[in-house]
Amino acid sequence: MKILCLNASPRKNGYTSKILTKMIEESKNQYDINQVNVYDLDFQPCYGCLQCRPDRSCVLPSDDAHKIASKINEADALIIGTPTYWGNIPGPLKSLFDRLVPTFEYIGEGLPKPMQKGKPAIIVVTSNAPWPYHILKTQSRGTVQAVRTVLKAGGFTIKGILNMPNAKKYDSIPKKYVNKAQSLTNKL
């Protein structure tokens, strides 16, 4: 099984990255897993030209967004890890999602058609909001919902969500989140 892991954290040693690393370590002997750091990508933002809708492909010059589209299409499963920024996802991940509309769903005549139907996905979200406030829509719940909206539109089956609050409080990832990360990886 090929798994694509998108890390939307700008901090390569932050908690989102650390959790994703644990998930990769847990699964590297079982799966072919490829991690991509969204902040390392070089791509133009969506121009809103809507040509991707009839063409089923972004018409902008080839860049890293096109490469990620190919990786998503080739992957059997997707893991998306993101910190919480103002109750939402970081700007680079949102820009990437905007460019990947034709990868996630075909919008032609009639109802949108999910392009990744049935593929499993996992959502990993971290925030600095303390428990239980992290579940407010203005905190990590909003971040989970933003990622879930994109994945559901694409037809992904969400196998689980890891939502870690209070990240700045910890020196290392608490054992319960390490265990959950490993448990979620096994659901793929």
N, C-alpha and C positions, 0 to 999 in steps of 0.2 A: 504494500500500500504506500502510495506517495502522499506525503503530508506537506502542505505549505503553511508556514508559520509567519504571520505578519506582525512585526513588533513596531508599534507606533509610539514608542517612548524615545525621547531625545537622549535619555540617560542610559548608556550601555551598561551601567552598573546599578541602575535603579531597580525598584521592586518589580515592576512589570517585566523587565529584562531578566531578573533573577528567577522569577516564577516560570517564565518561558524556557529558560535554560534547564530548570529542573524537569520540565515536561519533555524537553528534547532528550535529556540524559536518560529519562525513564523509557523512552520509546526508540532510541537510536538503534538498538539491537533487533527490534521488531519491524521497524518501518524505515522507508527512505524519506528522511525529513529534511526540509530545506527552510532555513530561516532567512527572512529578508527584513532589514531595518528600514522602515519607511523614510526616516530622516536622511538616509544615505542615497535615496533615489533622486534622479534628475529628470523631471518631467514638467511640461507646461500645464497650467490649470485648464479646465474645461472652458471653452468659449461660448457654450450654449448655442452652437450652430444647428443642433438637432440632426445633423447628417448621419450620426451613428444609428439613428432609429431605423431608417430604411436600409442603410448600408451594413448594419450589424457589426460595425467596426468604427473605431475613432478615426477620423480623417486627418487629425493633426500629424505632423511629421513624426516618424518613428522615434520613440524615447522609452524611458524605463516603465512608463505606464503600460505601453504595449507589451513589454516583456512580462510584467506582472499579470496582465490579462492572459497571456499564453500559459504562465505557470499555474494560474487558477484553473484554467481549462484542463490542463494535464494532471492536476492534483486529484487525488481521491478524497481528500479531507482538508479542512482549513481550520487553523487556529488563529484567532485575532486577539492580540494583547494590546491594551491601551491604558494610559493613565486618564484620570478625569480632569478635564479643563472646563471650568464653569458649567458643570453638569453635562458635559458633552465630550466629544472626541477632539483630539488635537487637529489643528488646521491641515497639516500635511495628509493625515488619514482621510479627512473629509474631501480634500482635493483629489486624492487618489480614487476614492469611491465615486466622485463625480465623473472622472475619466473612465471608470469601469462599468458605467451603466450598461453598455451592450454585452458585457461579460456576464453580468448578473441577470439581466432580463431583456427580452426582445419586445420592443414596443412598436408594433406595426399597425396593421388593421385590427380592430377589436381589442380584446383584453390583453394586458401584458403577459408574456410567456416567460416563466422562470427558466434560465439557461443552465443552472447547476442542480437541477431537481434531484433530491434524494441524497446528495452528498452530505456527510456529517460535518459538523462544525462545533467548535468550542470557543466561548468568549471568556477572556481574562481581563478583569478591570481592577485597577488599584486607585485608591484615593487617599488624601490626607484627612478627610472628614472622619471624625470619631464615630464609633458605633453608638447608637443606632442611626445617627443622622446621615450616615453615608447612603442610606436607602431612600433618602428624599429625591424627588425628581430633579431638584437643582444640584444634586450631587451625583454619586455614581449610578444611581438608578437611571438618570437621564443618559449617561454614557452607555449603559447596557442597552437601553431602548434604541439609541441611535445605531449601534452595531446590529442589534437584532432586526431592525427595520430593513437594513441592507441585505442581511443574510436571508431573511424570510422572502424578500422580493426575488432573490436569486434562486429560491427553492431549496436552500440548505435546511437540513434537519439539525436543530441545535441540540447537541447531546449533553450540554451542561454549561454552567456559568460559574466562574470563580470570581467573587467580588470581595477584594481585600481592603478593608477600611484602615484608617489610622497608620498608614505606611510610615510616616515620619517618626512615629513613636518607637519603631523597632530597630534593633541593631542587625537582626537577621530575620529571615522569613519564619514566622511561627510554624511549628510542626503541623498544626491542623491545616494550614494552607499548603504546605508541602504534600501532605497526605491527600488532600483534595485534588491538587494538581496531578498527582500520580494516578489517582482514581479516574479522573476525567480522561486522561490519556488512554487508559485501558478501555474506555467506552468507544473509542474510534474503531 
